[in-house]
Amino acid sequence: MFVTLVHVHVKADHVADFIDATRANHEGSIGEPGNIRFDVLQSADDPTRFVLYEAFRDEAGAVAHKATSHYEVWRDTVADWMAEPRRGVRYSGVAAGGSTE
């Protein structure tokens, strides 16, 4: 499993816009053949901070994701809304799964 946590700090006046654009990217991403999970998390303490949890079967799936039109549209749309550059941190999946309740 190829996992990236993308840390995003959004300008306060673009939080709602960012959420809308990121939902569209999320919907496209979860339909990709190599995608295992794609979560969008917003900080409870600071609503301008987000983490995107992206899990793909392998590195090829993650690379293919960055070539999709929904990712490219998202990347270009949100670029000016960032308070600072987004930061992706790579992880290796050790254990996953659990209840959806």
N, C-alpha and C positions, 0 to 999 in steps of 0.2 A: 504494500500500500504506500502510495506517494502522497504525503500530506503537506500542505502549506497553510500557515496561519498568516493572513495578511492583516496587518495593523494599519488602520486608517483614522486620521484625525481630520474632520471635516469643518469647514468654516460654519459658524453658528447659523448664519442666514441661509445656508444651503442644506441643512439636515434633511428636511422633508424632500427636497429634490433628489438628494443622494439616495434616500430610502427608495423612492420611486424607481430611479434608474437601476439601483442594485437589485430590486425585486425582478425587474425584467431580465437582468443578467442571470440571476438565480434560476428563474424559470427555464431559460435556455440551457444553462449548465447542467441541471438535474436530468435533462433529456439526452445528454451526451453518452455514447456507449461506454466510455472509459470512466465515467463519474460514479463514485460510490456515495458521496455525500457532499453537500454544499450548503453550509449554514451561514446565515448573516446574523451577527450578534451585536447588540448595541449596549454600551456600558450603562448600568443602572446609576452610577455615580456621576458620569459625564456624558450626556447624550450626544456630544460631538465626536465621541470615540466609538469605533466599530472594530470588530474582528470578523474576517471572512474565513471560515473553516472550509478548506477545499481538500477533499480526499479523492484521489484517482487510483485506479487499479495499479498503474505503473507510471513511470516518467513519460512514456509516449502519450498517455492520456492527458497528462498535464500540459504537454507541449501542444497537442492537438487543440486543447481548450483555448489556448492563446491565439489560435488561428481562426477561431469561429467569429462570425459576424456579430453575434450578441456580445462577446467579450470586447471586440474592437470598438463597437458603438459605446459600450459602458466606459471603457478606458478613456476614449476621447471626450465623452460627455462630462465625466466627473473630474477631469484633470484640473480645471480652474477652481473647483470647489474644495480642494485640499488645503488645509491649514499648514501642512508639511507633507513632504513626499511619503507615499505609502511604503510600508516595509513588509516584505514577505520573509517569513522564517520557515525553513524547511524542517520537517520532522519525518521520522520513519514510524509507521504504524506498528505497534506491538500487540495491542488488544483492542477490539472494537465491538460494538453492538450493545444490546441492552433493550430494555422495555421501552415501548413507545407511549406508555401510559403516563 
